[in-house]
Amino acid sequence: MTSDWPDLAAAHPELAHIPPALREAVRLTECPARATLFRQGERPKAMYCVLDGEVRLLRRSREGAEVILQRSRGGFFAEASLEAKAYHCDAVAAEDARLLSFPLRSFRQALESDTAFRNAWMALLAREVRRLRARCERLSLHGAEARILHAIESEGAAGMLVLAQSRKAWAAELGLTHEALYRALARLRAAGTLVLDGARLTLRQPGQRL
């Protein structure tokens, strides 16, 4: 695993500052679709980073329906478990996934002893807080079009967002049905507000020709 680290860090920048001692402790975990990685109430033993596939953090409603708290298609997830006595939700693979598993004790020791790693971890947490704030703001908006435009403006670059997931999965993340998303995209496209090109969504500026 250590010999592969330059390639892993190139594909996953959040791994660039992992110190050598922690790299030695990491394990590659294969998680088949629908497999449970951990359950609510269990004691945390590892910090996980998704390399491929998708892992969902979820709870169950009183009626037994899944309540999705987070979808992770890359990077660390369940960061709060680092200092928790028990997981507050389940982690389930939505599809076949490959993950890095860092023993929690080794992860904490690395944070305590390596300043560069600690600073990189704090920066990662700060980005996650900003992302979650934007998501909360977006879900408070009324109307599918407003949520779509907010997502492109807050998460895209220069008015363009490239989806890293299916539109159906994106609809769930926006708090919409996939039918409502498709209708809203069609309206924005017909109005000349949005240009759709596969997974790429681009806002058309007033007077701009694309």
PyMOL commands that set and color helices and strands:
alter all, ss='L'
color gray80, all
select helices_A, chain A and resi 2-11+13-15+20-25+79-83+104-113+115-139+144-155+167-173+178-190
alter helices_A, ss='H'
color red, helices_A
select strands_A, chain A and resi 27-31+36-38+46-52+55-60+66-72+75-77+90-93+97-103+160-162+194-197+200-203
alter strands_A, ss='S'
color yellow, strands_A
deselect
rebuild
show_as cartoon
